[in-house]
C-alpha cells in the first residue's frame, strides 16, 4: 500500500491539500476520508469531510482491526480514525493525520508499504478553535518530525513551509512539481 500522511498543526490546510491532490490527480491520489464520533460542525457533509459514527460503531470497527490510524485521546471526547476500507491499493492514499493518529499508524504499516510524510511547518493557522493550544501542537509535531529523522527508513519525509504551501496549493502544476521533486510521486 502507498501512503501520503499529511501532518501539521490545526488550521494548516491539511484537509484542503488532501482534497486538492485528489481533485488534481485522481488517477494518482485517493483521499482517505476519516470517521469521527463527534457531531458534525456547521457546513460539514457526511462523506465529504468525515463519516460520522456512533461510539459503538467506532469501537466495533476498531476491534475488528479496521483502521490504519486511530485517535482516542488527542481530541477527546471525539475519536477519529482512518478506515482501511477507504484505502486503494492502486493509488497513493492521502491520510490527514494528527500526532496520535500517525503514531498509531507506525504499528500498522508494514515493510512492504511505501509511506511518505508531508510535514507542514511554521504554521500561521487559517482557522482557529478556542479549545486548541496551537503552540503545543507545533511542539508535538516537532517531536514527531525529530523521531522520523532519527528512526525508521519506512518513511520519506517532505517538509513544506506553511507560507509556501499557501502559494502552491491552488496551482496544480506547481504542486505536482514540488511532490515529484521530493520523491512523493514519480
N, C-alpha and C positions, 0 to 999 in steps of 0.2 A: 504494500500500500504506500502511496505517496501523500505526504502531508506538508502543508504550509501553515504553521502556527503563527498567528498574528498576535503579538503581545505588546502591551503598553498600558499606561495609566488610564483610568476612566476619562472619557472625553477626548481621547487622542485620535479618534476616527477609525478605529479598528473595524467596526461593522460596515461603515461606509466603504472602506477599502475592500473588504471581502465581497461586498455586493458589486463594486466596480470591476474587480477581477473576473467574477463570474459573468457579468454582462459583456465585458470587453472580449473575453476569450472563453466562451462556454465550452468549446471543444477541449480546452486545457484545464480549466478550473471548475470545481464543484464546491459551492459554499455549503458547509455542513451547518444546518440550522439547529440551534440548541433548543433544549427543553428547559423549562423552569417551573417551579412550584409557586412562584409569586403571581399576583394578579396582573393582568395587562395594564400598562400605563396608557394614558391618553394617546391615541393615534397608532398604537401597536395593533398589528393584524396577525391573527393566528396563521402560522406557517410562513410568515414573512420575516419578522424579527425573531420570533420564538414559537414553539409549540407549548401550550400551557397545560401542564399536567397537575393532577392532584398529588399530594404527598404519597398516597398509596400506589398510584401508577408509577411514580418515580422510583419508589422502593422496590417494586416488582421488577422493573427494568434493570435496576442496579443489581439485585440479587441474581438475575439471570446472566450477568456479565455483559449486558447490552450497551455499555457506554465506554467510549475511548477516553473521555475526560469527565470528571465529576467535581463539583464544588458544593460542599456541605456547610462549611464554617465561614468562609470569607465574606459572604453576603447574607448571612443568616438573618431572619429565619428562612428566606428564599433559598432554594437549592437549584443548581444549574447542572447541565450535562450535555455532552455531545453523543447522541445515539449512534451506534455502529451502523444501524440501518440507513443513516444519512450518508455513509461513505460510498465512494465509487472507485472500484479498482482500476478503472481506465483513465482517470484524471487525477490531478493534484487536488486533494481535499483541503479546502481552506477552512481552518478552525480558529475562530476568535477565542482567545484563551486568557483567562485570568491566571494569577500566580498559582493558586491552589489547583486549578484545572490542569495546568501544564505539568506541575509536579506529579499529579495523579497519572497523567499520560506516560510519564517516563517509565512506569512499571508495566505499561501495556503495549508499548511499541517494541517490535521485535528487531533483531539484527538484519532481517531481510527488508524491513521498511526503510523508506527514504524520507527523512524529516528535515525540513527547513524551519528556521525560526526567523521571522521578520520582527525585529525589536524596534519599537518607536520610542525614541528617547528625547529628552529635553522638551517635554510637552507643555504647551500652554493650552489647557483644556478648552474645547469648543463648547462643551456643555458641562455644567457642574451640578452636583446634587449636594445639598447641605449635609447629608449623612455621611459623606465620604471625606476621608483625610487624604488629599492628593499628594501631600508631602510623603506620607507613609507608603503610598502605592509606588511612588518613584523610588523610594529607598528599597522596598522589597523587590521591585523589578531589577534594580541594580544588583542585588544579591543573586537573583536568578541568572542574570547576564554573566556575572563573575563565575558562577558554577558551571555554566555552559562552556565558557572559555577554558576552564581548567579540566573539565571532565570528559564526558562521553564523546566519542567520534561519530556517534549516530546522527548528529545534527550539524547542518550547515547554517551558521549564524550570519544573518544580514542585519546590520543596524541602519536605521534611517533617522535623520534629524526631523522632528515634527515639522519644522518650517519648510523643509524640502518636500515632505510628504504632501503638505497642503498645495505646493506648487505643481507637483506632477500627478497627483491623484486623479485629477479630472482630464488628463491628457493620456490617452491610450498608448500612443507611440512612445512617449517618454517613460511611462510605467513599464511597458514591455522591455524597453532597452535597459532600464535600471535592474529589473529582475534577471534578465539574461546576463548582464554584466556580472552580477553577484551569484550566478550559478543556480538560481532557483528554477529557471527553465532553459532549455537548450533550443 
